[in-house]
Amino acid sequence: MKSIKQPFYGWWIVGAGGIVQWYTSAVFWRGFQAFVPPILETFGWSRGATAAAISLQRSESGMISPFVGALLDKYGPRKVMAFGVLVTGSGFIFMSYMQTLWHFYVAISLLTLGMSFGTFIVFVVSVANWFIQKRARALATLMSFSAIGGITLPILVAAIDHFGWREMLFAIGVGFWIVGFPATLVMRKRPEDHGMLPDGVVEEDPDDVGSSARRVRRMAFVREQTITMRQAVKLRFFWQLAIVTSLGQLVSSTNLFHFSALLEYGITTALAASAAGAVAIGDLGGRAGIAVLGDRFDKRTMLTVAMIMQSIGVAGLASINSTVLGVNLGLWPLPLFVVFFGFGFGSSIPLRLSILGDYFGRASYGSIVGLMSSVNAIFGAAGPAMVGLIYDLKESYRLGFTILTIVLVISIPLALGLEPAHRVAAKARAITRRSYRERNRSESN
């Protein structure tokens, strides 16, 4: 009887990380926008003050990310993630008891610290270490769980209305521990540490006839670029990609206000919740599409298309029920927002992460992703602050999202002009040779 083949362990890491990604997205990355209206109604805080706290979360996350990446490269994911899960659950519980604005800021800081160590970067680095040829597929599958979390937004809105925002935040904190701690047990650093090869490539018996030729093919199969952090920061490609992804982060970080903006545009609460949640369907489609296509086509072209779609989507959000040349556009721009923003944003996430792996390899992947996330966070912090400030001044979200549309268009030619991997690798080698010659010259003098 033929035995059932066990799945490659890397896919268990994808699954465990994906479940935590789903929960985090459902209650914070996508879901926290459902808490903003009732919290503002309870305390009467301004949008600008609330947005400043979210901007603080983005900037703090950016400052922490390089340290998280370095710790992951050195120590592996288990201990790092366990600390993050503990702090994140505590942050939600603390927020459920807050009474003043500074309590809110402390709670956001706790969530920032916890999620930096316990969610996104931990899973991305772990999955990228376990896959090379199937990296885009694995990362896109992992990121798809985040999109699924957004679909539950209408359920979260209804639960807050029924149970209250404090009760839901407390339950969410406890739930984070229940989901997160078991997932830490699944995390592993690299397949080589456990007698395996990336992508589930199987070692052949060295005594088998033809095994030598097969081993040569397998080694070619797992060969990859190896570029250090020191080399990466000297490459134009790194900073050009950082700007492209940061402009996307600038826009995506304002999803905190999508629900509120739709309400301002005269849409009913039910339709606004459904529309904001439906963005996640397009988001899921984008991530799932990269899981199928990401390892087959040029990722630079696909990233360019993703930025174009995001631009159309944000323009759609800014245009709902607006009047242009005396004509009211009504609700027809709403599908543009739901479909294009969802697909564009969803596909851009696994693309940028797999591009970093393809170009720089696994040796310093955690540190490089951490630094890239730090740059992204600077822009991500500016998005909510800008939209919230404009609202306080103009009492409208429309102008803020119109400006974001114009800014996002800049990313399109930058994405299209990214260099191919072999050219970046050649430049990295040239940097190393030049540094070596300069060091030898200084030592001889």
Contacts in CASP RR format, 6 or more apart in sequence:
PFRMAT RR
TARGET T0000
AUTHOR 0000-0000-0000
METHOD contacts of the structure
MODEL  1
MKSIKQPFYGWWIVGAGGIVQWYTSAVFWRGFQAFVPPILETFGWSRGAT
AAAISLQRSESGMISPFVGALLDKYGPRKVMAFGVLVTGSGFIFMSYMQT
LWHFYVAISLLTLGMSFGTFIVFVVSVANWFIQKRARALATLMSFSAIGG
ITLPILVAAIDHFGWREMLFAIGVGFWIVGFPATLVMRKRPEDHGMLPDG
VVEEDPDDVGSSARRVRRMAFVREQTITMRQAVKLRFFWQLAIVTSLGQL
VSSTNLFHFSALLEYGITTALAASAAGAVAIGDLGGRAGIAVLGDRFDKR
TMLTVAMIMQSIGVAGLASINSTVLGVNLGLWPLPLFVVFFGFGFGSSIP
LRLSILGDYFGRASYGSIVGLMSSVNAIFGAAGPAMVGLIYDLKESYRLG
FTILTIVLVISIPLALGLEPAHRVAAKARAITRRSYRERNRSESN
8 130 0 8 1.000
8 196 0 8 1.000
8 199 0 8 1.000
8 200 0 8 1.000
9 130 0 8 1.000
9 188 0 8 1.000
9 191 0 8 1.000
9 194 0 8 1.000
9 196 0 8 1.000
10 127 0 8 1.000
10 130 0 8 1.000
10 131 0 8 1.000
10 138 0 8 1.000
10 188 0 8 1.000
10 191 0 8 1.000
10 200 0 8 1.000
11 138 0 8 1.000
12 186 0 8 1.000
13 123 0 8 1.000
13 126 0 8 1.000
13 127 0 8 1.000
13 130 0 8 1.000
13 186 0 8 1.000
13 187 0 8 1.000
13 188 0 8 1.000
14 127 0 8 1.000
14 138 0 8 1.000
14 141 0 8 1.000
14 142 0 8 1.000
15 141 0 8 1.000
15 142 0 8 1.000
15 145 0 8 1.000
15 186 0 8 1.000
16 182 0 8 1.000
16 183 0 8 1.000
16 186 0 8 1.000
16 187 0 8 1.000
17 123 0 8 1.000
17 126 0 8 1.000
17 142 0 8 1.000
17 145 0 8 1.000
17 183 0 8 1.000
17 186 0 8 1.000
17 187 0 8 1.000
18 123 0 8 1.000
18 142 0 8 1.000
18 145 0 8 1.000
18 146 0 8 1.000
19 145 0 8 1.000
19 179 0 8 1.000
19 183 0 8 1.000
20 118 0 8 1.000
20 119 0 8 1.000
20 123 0 8 1.000
20 179 0 8 1.000
20 180 0 8 1.000
20 183 0 8 1.000
21 119 0 8 1.000
21 120 0 8 1.000
21 123 0 8 1.000
21 142 0 8 1.000
21 143 0 8 1.000
21 145 0 8 1.000
21 146 0 8 1.000
22 145 0 8 1.000
22 146 0 8 1.000
22 148 0 8 1.000
22 149 0 8 1.000
23 149 0 8 1.000
23 175 0 8 1.000
23 176 0 8 1.000
23 179 0 8 1.000
23 180 0 8 1.000
24 88 0 8 1.000
24 115 0 8 1.000
24 119 0 8 1.000
24 120 0 8 1.000
24 146 0 8 1.000
24 176 0 8 1.000
25 31 0 8 1.000
25 145 0 8 1.000
25 146 0 8 1.000
25 147 0 8 1.000
25 148 0 8 1.000
25 149 0 8 1.000
25 150 0 8 1.000
26 149 0 8 1.000
26 150 0 8 1.000
26 152 0 8 1.000
26 153 0 8 1.000
26 156 0 8 1.000
27 92 0 8 1.000
27 156 0 8 1.000
27 172 0 8 1.000
27 176 0 8 1.000
28 111 0 8 1.000
28 115 0 8 1.000
29 146 0 8 1.000
29 255 0 8 1.000
30 146 0 8 1.000
30 149 0 8 1.000
30 150 0 8 1.000
30 153 0 8 1.000
30 255 0 8 1.000
30 277 0 8 1.000
30 280 0 8 1.000
31 149 0 8 1.000
31 150 0 8 1.000
31 152 0 8 1.000
31 153 0 8 1.000
31 156 0 8 1.000
32 256 0 8 1.000
33 153 0 8 1.000
33 255 0 8 1.000
33 256 0 8 1.000
33 257 0 8 1.000
33 258 0 8 1.000
33 259 0 8 1.000
33 260 0 8 1.000
33 276 0 8 1.000
34 153 0 8 1.000
34 156 0 8 1.000
34 157 0 8 1.000
34 160 0 8 1.000
34 259 0 8 1.000
34 273 0 8 1.000
35 160 0 8 1.000
35 165 0 8 1.000
35 168 0 8 1.000
35 169 0 8 1.000
36 50 0 8 1.000
36 256 0 8 1.000
36 257 0 8 1.000
36 259 0 8 1.000
36 260 0 8 1.000
37 259 0 8 1.000
37 260 0 8 1.000
37 263 0 8 1.000
38 160 0 8 1.000
38 164 0 8 1.000
38 165 0 8 1.000
39 45 0 8 1.000
39 50 0 8 1.000
39 104 0 8 1.000
39 165 0 8 1.000
40 47 0 8 1.000
40 50 0 8 1.000
42 165 0 8 1.000
43 101 0 8 1.000
45 101 0 8 1.000
45 104 0 8 1.000
46 392 0 8 1.000
47 257 0 8 1.000
47 260 0 8 1.000
47 388 0 8 1.000
47 391 0 8 1.000
47 392 0 8 1.000
48 385 0 8 1.000
48 388 0 8 1.000
48 389 0 8 1.000
48 391 0 8 1.000
48 392 0 8 1.000
49 101 0 8 1.000
50 104 0 8 1.000
50 388 0 8 1.000
51 256 0 8 1.000
51 257 0 8 1.000
51 384 0 8 1.000
51 385 0 8 1.000
51 387 0 8 1.000
51 388 0 8 1.000
51 389 0 8 1.000
52 384 0 8 1.000
52 385 0 8 1.000
53 104 0 8 1.000
53 105 0 8 1.000
53 108 0 8 1.000
54 108 0 8 1.000
54 253 0 8 1.000
54 256 0 8 1.000
54 384 0 8 1.000
54 385 0 8 1.000
55 380 0 8 1.000
55 381 0 8 1.000
55 382 0 8 1.000
55 383 0 8 1.000
55 384 0 8 1.000
55 385 0 8 1.000
56 105 0 8 1.000
56 108 0 8 1.000
56 109 0 8 1.000
56 112 0 8 1.000
56 381 0 8 1.000
57 108 0 8 1.000
57 109 0 8 1.000
57 111 0 8 1.000
57 112 0 8 1.000
57 381 0 8 1.000
58 253 0 8 1.000
58 377 0 8 1.000
58 380 0 8 1.000
58 381 0 8 1.000
58 384 0 8 1.000
59 377 0 8 1.000
59 378 0 8 1.000
59 381 0 8 1.000
60 109 0 8 1.000
60 112 0 8 1.000
60 113 0 8 1.000
60 116 0 8 1.000
61 112 0 8 1.000
61 115 0 8 1.000
61 116 0 8 1.000
61 373 0 8 1.000
61 377 0 8 1.000
62 116 0 8 1.000
62 370 0 8 1.000
62 373 0 8 1.000
62 374 0 8 1.000
62 376 0 8 1.000
62 377 0 8 1.000
62 378 0 8 1.000
63 374 0 8 1.000
63 377 0 8 1.000
64 112 0 8 1.000
64 113 0 8 1.000
64 116 0 8 1.000
64 117 0 8 1.000
65 116 0 8 1.000
65 121 0 8 1.000
65 369 0 8 1.000
65 370 0 8 1.000
65 371 0 8 1.000
65 373 0 8 1.000
65 374 0 8 1.000
65 377 0 8 1.000
66 367 0 8 1.000
66 370 0 8 1.000
66 371 0 8 1.000
66 373 0 8 1.000
66 374 0 8 1.000
68 80 0 8 1.000
68 116 0 8 1.000
68 117 0 8 1.000
68 121 0 8 1.000
68 122 0 8 1.000
68 370 0 8 1.000
69 121 0 8 1.000
69 125 0 8 1.000
69 366 0 8 1.000
69 367 0 8 1.000
69 369 0 8 1.000
69 370 0 8 1.000
70 366 0 8 1.000
70 367 0 8 1.000
71 80 0 8 1.000
72 80 0 8 1.000
72 121 0 8 1.000
72 122 0 8 1.000
72 125 0 8 1.000
72 126 0 8 1.000
72 189 0 8 1.000
72 366 0 8 1.000
73 125 0 8 1.000
73 364 0 8 1.000
73 365 0 8 1.000
73 366 0 8 1.000
73 367 0 8 1.000
76 126 0 8 1.000
76 187 0 8 1.000
76 189 0 8 1.000
77 122 0 8 1.000
77 125 0 8 1.000
77 126 0 8 1.000
77 184 0 8 1.000
77 187 0 8 1.000
77 188 0 8 1.000
77 189 0 8 1.000
78 184 0 8 1.000
78 185 0 8 1.000
78 187 0 8 1.000
80 117 0 8 1.000
80 118 0 8 1.000
80 122 0 8 1.000
81 117 0 8 1.000
81 118 0 8 1.000
81 122 0 8 1.000
81 180 0 8 1.000
81 183 0 8 1.000
81 184 0 8 1.000
81 187 0 8 1.000
82 181 0 8 1.000
82 184 0 8 1.000
83 114 0 8 1.000
83 117 0 8 1.000
83 118 0 8 1.000
84 113 0 8 1.000
84 114 0 8 1.000
84 115 0 8 1.000
84 116 0 8 1.000
84 117 0 8 1.000
84 118 0 8 1.000
84 119 0 8 1.000
85 114 0 8 1.000
85 118 0 8 1.000
85 176 0 8 1.000
85 177 0 8 1.000
85 180 0 8 1.000
85 181 0 8 1.000
85 183 0 8 1.000
85 184 0 8 1.000
86 114 0 8 1.000
86 177 0 8 1.000
87 110 0 8 1.000
87 113 0 8 1.000
87 114 0 8 1.000
87 117 0 8 1.000
88 110 0 8 1.000
88 111 0 8 1.000
88 114 0 8 1.000
88 115 0 8 1.000
88 118 0 8 1.000
88 119 0 8 1.000
88 173 0 8 1.000
88 176 0 8 1.000
89 172 0 8 1.000
89 173 0 8 1.000
89 174 0 8 1.000
89 175 0 8 1.000
89 176 0 8 1.000
89 177 0 8 1.000
90 110 0 8 1.000
90 173 0 8 1.000
91 107 0 8 1.000
91 110 0 8 1.000
91 111 0 8 1.000
91 114 0 8 1.000
91 173 0 8 1.000
92 107 0 8 1.000
92 111 0 8 1.000
92 169 0 8 1.000
92 170 0 8 1.000
92 172 0 8 1.000
92 173 0 8 1.000
92 176 0 8 1.000
93 169 0 8 1.000
93 170 0 8 1.000
93 173 0 8 1.000
93 174 0 8 1.000
94 103 0 8 1.000
94 106 0 8 1.000
94 107 0 8 1.000
94 110 0 8 1.000
95 103 0 8 1.000
95 104 0 8 1.000
95 107 0 8 1.000
95 108 0 8 1.000
95 111 0 8 1.000
95 169 0 8 1.000
96 166 0 8 1.000
96 167 0 8 1.000
96 168 0 8 1.000
96 169 0 8 1.000
96 170 0 8 1.000
97 103 0 8 1.000
97 166 0 8 1.000
98 104 0 8 1.000
98 107 0 8 1.000
120 373 0 8 1.000
121 366 0 8 1.000
121 369 0 8 1.000
121 370 0 8 1.000
121 373 0 8 1.000
122 187 0 8 1.000
123 142 0 8 1.000
124 139 0 8 1.000
124 142 0 8 1.000
124 353 0 8 1.000
124 369 0 8 1.000
125 365 0 8 1.000
125 366 0 8 1.000
125 369 0 8 1.000
126 187 0 8 1.000
126 188 0 8 1.000
126 189 0 8 1.000
127 135 0 8 1.000
127 138 0 8 1.000
127 139 0 8 1.000
127 142 0 8 1.000
128 135 0 8 1.000
128 138 0 8 1.000
128 139 0 8 1.000
128 353 0 8 1.000
128 354 0 8 1.000
128 356 0 8 1.000
128 357 0 8 1.000
128 362 0 8 1.000
128 365 0 8 1.000
128 366 0 8 1.000
128 369 0 8 1.000
129 189 0 8 1.000
129 190 0 8 1.000
129 191 0 8 1.000
129 198 0 8 1.000
129 362 0 8 1.000
129 365 0 8 1.000
130 138 0 8 1.000
130 188 0 8 1.000
130 190 0 8 1.000
130 191 0 8 1.000
130 198 0 8 1.000
130 199 0 8 1.000
131 137 0 8 1.000
131 138 0 8 1.000
131 139 0 8 1.000
131 198 0 8 1.000
131 199 0 8 1.000
132 198 0 8 1.000
132 199 0 8 1.000
132 221 0 8 1.000
132 222 0 8 1.000
132 224 0 8 1.000
132 362 0 8 1.000
133 198 0 8 1.000
133 199 0 8 1.000
133 221 0 8 1.000
133 222 0 8 1.000
133 295 0 8 1.000
134 199 0 8 1.000
134 295 0 8 1.000
135 295 0 8 1.000
135 354 0 8 1.000
135 357 0 8 1.000
135 358 0 8 1.000
136 290 0 8 1.000
136 291 0 8 1.000
136 294 0 8 1.000
136 295 0 8 1.000
136 299 0 8 1.000
136 350 0 8 1.000
136 351 0 8 1.000
136 354 0 8 1.000
137 290 0 8 1.000
137 291 0 8 1.000
137 292 0 8 1.000
137 294 0 8 1.000
137 295 0 8 1.000
139 350 0 8 1.000
139 353 0 8 1.000
139 354 0 8 1.000
140 287 0 8 1.000
140 288 0 8 1.000
140 289 0 8 1.000
140 290 0 8 1.000
140 291 0 8 1.000
140 294 0 8 1.000
140 350 0 8 1.000
140 354 0 8 1.000
141 287 0 8 1.000
141 291 0 8 1.000
142 350 0 8 1.000
143 287 0 8 1.000
143 346 0 8 1.000
143 349 0 8 1.000
143 350 0 8 1.000
143 353 0 8 1.000
144 284 0 8 1.000
144 285 0 8 1.000
144 287 0 8 1.000
144 288 0 8 1.000
144 291 0 8 1.000
146 283 0 8 1.000
146 287 0 8 1.000
146 349 0 8 1.000
147 280 0 8 1.000
147 281 0 8 1.000
147 282 0 8 1.000
147 283 0 8 1.000
147 284 0 8 1.000
147 285 0 8 1.000
147 286 0 8 1.000
147 287 0 8 1.000
147 346 0 8 1.000
148 280 0 8 1.000
148 284 0 8 1.000
149 280 0 8 1.000
150 277 0 8 1.000
150 279 0 8 1.000
150 280 0 8 1.000
150 283 0 8 1.000
151 277 0 8 1.000
151 278 0 8 1.000
151 280 0 8 1.000
151 281 0 8 1.000
151 284 0 8 1.000
153 259 0 8 1.000
153 273 0 8 1.000
153 276 0 8 1.000
153 277 0 8 1.000
153 280 0 8 1.000
154 270 0 8 1.000
154 273 0 8 1.000
154 274 0 8 1.000
154 277 0 8 1.000
156 168 0 8 1.000
157 269 0 8 1.000
157 273 0 8 1.000
159 168 0 8 1.000
160 168 0 8 1.000
163 171 0 8 1.000
188 194 0 8 1.000
190 362 0 8 1.000
191 197 0 8 1.000
191 198 0 8 1.000
191 200 0 8 1.000
197 203 0 8 1.000
197 218 0 8 1.000
197 222 0 8 1.000
198 222 0 8 1.000
199 221 0 8 1.000
199 222 0 8 1.000
201 218 0 8 1.000
201 221 0 8 1.000
201 222 0 8 1.000
203 218 0 8 1.000
204 211 0 8 1.000
204 214 0 8 1.000
204 215 0 8 1.000
204 218 0 8 1.000
205 211 0 8 1.000
206 212 0 8 1.000
206 215 0 8 1.000
224 357 0 8 1.000
224 358 0 8 1.000
224 361 0 8 1.000
224 362 0 8 1.000
225 357 0 8 1.000
225 358 0 8 1.000
225 359 0 8 1.000
225 360 0 8 1.000
225 361 0 8 1.000
225 421 0 8 1.000
225 425 0 8 1.000
226 360 0 8 1.000
226 361 0 8 1.000
226 362 0 8 1.000
226 363 0 8 1.000
227 235 0 8 1.000
227 359 0 8 1.000
227 360 0 8 1.000
227 361 0 8 1.000
227 363 0 8 1.000
227 364 0 8 1.000
227 424 0 8 1.000
227 425 0 8 1.000
227 428 0 8 1.000
228 363 0 8 1.000
228 364 0 8 1.000
229 364 0 8 1.000
229 367 0 8 1.000
229 368 0 8 1.000
229 371 0 8 1.000
231 428 0 8 1.000
231 431 0 8 1.000
231 432 0 8 1.000
232 238 0 8 1.000
232 360 0 8 1.000
232 364 0 8 1.000
232 368 0 8 1.000
232 371 0 8 1.000
232 428 0 8 1.000
233 371 0 8 1.000
234 431 0 8 1.000
235 424 0 8 1.000
235 427 0 8 1.000
235 428 0 8 1.000
235 431 0 8 1.000
236 419 0 8 1.000
237 359 0 8 1.000
237 418 0 8 1.000
237 419 0 8 1.000
237 424 0 8 1.000
237 427 0 8 1.000
238 368 0 8 1.000
238 372 0 8 1.000
240 414 0 8 1.000
240 417 0 8 1.000
240 418 0 8 1.000
241 352 0 8 1.000
241 355 0 8 1.000
241 356 0 8 1.000
241 372 0 8 1.000
241 418 0 8 1.000
242 372 0 8 1.000
242 375 0 8 1.000
242 376 0 8 1.000
243 411 0 8 1.000
243 414 0 8 1.000
244 303 0 8 1.000
244 307 0 8 1.000
244 352 0 8 1.000
244 411 0 8 1.000
244 414 0 8 1.000
244 415 0 8 1.000
244 418 0 8 1.000
245 348 0 8 1.000
245 352 0 8 1.000
245 372 0 8 1.000
245 376 0 8 1.000
246 375 0 8 1.000
246 376 0 8 1.000
246 378 0 8 1.000
246 379 0 8 1.000
246 380 0 8 1.000
247 307 0 8 1.000
247 379 0 8 1.000
247 407 0 8 1.000
247 408 0 8 1.000
247 410 0 8 1.000
247 411 0 8 1.000
248 307 0 8 1.000
248 310 0 8 1.000
248 345 0 8 1.000
248 348 0 8 1.000
248 379 0 8 1.000
248 408 0 8 1.000
248 411 0 8 1.000
249 376 0 8 1.000
249 377 0 8 1.000
249 379 0 8 1.000
249 380 0 8 1.000
250 379 0 8 1.000
250 380 0 8 1.000
250 382 0 8 1.000
250 383 0 8 1.000
250 404 0 8 1.000
250 407 0 8 1.000
250 408 0 8 1.000
251 310 0 8 1.000
251 314 0 8 1.000
251 383 0 8 1.000
251 404 0 8 1.000
251 407 0 8 1.000
251 408 0 8 1.000
252 310 0 8 1.000
252 345 0 8 1.000
252 380 0 8 1.000
253 379 0 8 1.000
253 380 0 8 1.000
253 381 0 8 1.000
253 383 0 8 1.000
253 384 0 8 1.000
254 383 0 8 1.000
254 384 0 8 1.000
254 387 0 8 1.000
254 401 0 8 1.000
254 404 0 8 1.000
255 276 0 8 1.000
255 279 0 8 1.000
256 384 0 8 1.000
257 384 0 8 1.000
257 387 0 8 1.000
257 388 0 8 1.000
257 391 0 8 1.000
257 397 0 8 1.000
258 276 0 8 1.000
258 279 0 8 1.000
258 317 0 8 1.000
259 272 0 8 1.000
259 273 0 8 1.000
259 276 0 8 1.000
260 397 0 8 1.000
261 317 0 8 1.000
261 397 0 8 1.000
261 398 0 8 1.000
261 401 0 8 1.000
262 271 0 8 1.000
262 272 0 8 1.000
262 275 0 8 1.000
262 276 0 8 1.000
262 320 0 8 1.000
263 269 0 8 1.000
263 272 0 8 1.000
264 396 0 8 1.000
264 397 0 8 1.000
265 320 0 8 1.000
265 321 0 8 1.000
265 398 0 8 1.000
266 321 0 8 1.000
267 275 0 8 1.000
267 320 0 8 1.000
267 321 0 8 1.000
267 331 0 8 1.000
267 334 0 8 1.000
275 334 0 8 1.000
275 337 0 8 1.000
275 338 0 8 1.000
278 338 0 8 1.000
279 337 0 8 1.000
279 338 0 8 1.000
279 341 0 8 1.000
279 342 0 8 1.000
280 342 0 8 1.000
281 338 0 8 1.000
281 342 0 8 1.000
282 338 0 8 1.000
282 339 0 8 1.000
282 342 0 8 1.000
282 343 0 8 1.000
282 346 0 8 1.000
283 342 0 8 1.000
283 343 0 8 1.000
283 344 0 8 1.000
283 345 0 8 1.000
283 346 0 8 1.000
284 346 0 8 1.000
285 342 0 8 1.000
285 343 0 8 1.000
285 346 0 8 1.000
285 347 0 8 1.000
286 342 0 8 1.000
286 343 0 8 1.000
286 344 0 8 1.000
286 346 0 8 1.000
286 347 0 8 1.000
287 346 0 8 1.000
287 347 0 8 1.000
287 349 0 8 1.000
287 350 0 8 1.000
289 347 0 8 1.000
290 302 0 8 1.000
290 346 0 8 1.000
290 347 0 8 1.000
290 350 0 8 1.000
290 351 0 8 1.000
290 354 0 8 1.000
291 350 0 8 1.000
293 302 0 8 1.000
294 302 0 8 1.000
294 350 0 8 1.000
294 351 0 8 1.000
294 354 0 8 1.000
299 351 0 8 1.000
299 354 0 8 1.000
299 355 0 8 1.000
299 358 0 8 1.000
300 355 0 8 1.000
300 415 0 8 1.000
300 416 0 8 1.000
300 417 0 8 1.000
300 418 0 8 1.000
300 420 0 8 1.000
301 416 0 8 1.000
302 347 0 8 1.000
302 351 0 8 1.000
303 348 0 8 1.000
303 351 0 8 1.000
303 352 0 8 1.000
303 355 0 8 1.000
303 415 0 8 1.000
303 418 0 8 1.000
304 412 0 8 1.000
304 415 0 8 1.000
304 416 0 8 1.000
305 344 0 8 1.000
305 347 0 8 1.000
306 343 0 8 1.000
306 344 0 8 1.000
306 345 0 8 1.000
306 346 0 8 1.000
306 347 0 8 1.000
306 348 0 8 1.000
306 351 0 8 1.000
306 415 0 8 1.000
307 344 0 8 1.000
307 348 0 8 1.000
307 408 0 8 1.000
307 411 0 8 1.000
307 412 0 8 1.000
307 415 0 8 1.000
308 412 0 8 1.000
309 340 0 8 1.000
309 341 0 8 1.000
309 342 0 8 1.000
309 343 0 8 1.000
309 344 0 8 1.000
309 347 0 8 1.000
310 340 0 8 1.000
310 341 0 8 1.000
310 342 0 8 1.000
310 344 0 8 1.000
310 345 0 8 1.000
310 348 0 8 1.000
310 408 0 8 1.000
311 405 0 8 1.000
311 408 0 8 1.000
311 409 0 8 1.000
311 411 0 8 1.000
311 412 0 8 1.000
312 336 0 8 1.000
312 340 0 8 1.000
312 341 0 8 1.000
313 336 0 8 1.000
313 337 0 8 1.000
313 339 0 8 1.000
313 340 0 8 1.000
313 341 0 8 1.000
313 342 0 8 1.000
314 337 0 8 1.000
314 341 0 8 1.000
314 401 0 8 1.000
314 404 0 8 1.000
314 405 0 8 1.000
314 408 0 8 1.000
315 333 0 8 1.000
315 336 0 8 1.000
315 402 0 8 1.000
315 405 0 8 1.000
316 333 0 8 1.000
316 334 0 8 1.000
316 336 0 8 1.000
316 337 0 8 1.000
316 340 0 8 1.000
316 341 0 8 1.000
317 333 0 8 1.000
317 337 0 8 1.000
317 341 0 8 1.000
317 401 0 8 1.000
318 398 0 8 1.000
318 400 0 8 1.000
318 401 0 8 1.000
318 402 0 8 1.000
318 404 0 8 1.000
318 405 0 8 1.000
319 329 0 8 1.000
319 333 0 8 1.000
319 336 0 8 1.000
320 329 0 8 1.000
320 330 0 8 1.000
320 331 0 8 1.000
320 333 0 8 1.000
320 334 0 8 1.000
320 337 0 8 1.000
321 328 0 8 1.000
321 329 0 8 1.000
321 330 0 8 1.000
321 331 0 8 1.000
322 328 0 8 1.000
322 329 0 8 1.000
322 330 0 8 1.000
322 333 0 8 1.000
322 398 0 8 1.000
323 329 0 8 1.000
352 372 0 8 1.000
353 369 0 8 1.000
356 365 0 8 1.000
356 368 0 8 1.000
356 369 0 8 1.000
356 372 0 8 1.000
357 365 0 8 1.000
358 421 0 8 1.000
359 421 0 8 1.000
359 424 0 8 1.000
359 425 0 8 1.000
360 368 0 8 1.000
383 404 0 8 1.000
386 400 0 8 1.000
386 403 0 8 1.000
386 404 0 8 1.000
387 397 0 8 1.000
387 400 0 8 1.000
387 401 0 8 1.000
387 404 0 8 1.000
390 396 0 8 1.000
390 397 0 8 1.000
390 399 0 8 1.000
390 400 0 8 1.000
390 403 0 8 1.000
391 397 0 8 1.000
391 400 0 8 1.000
END
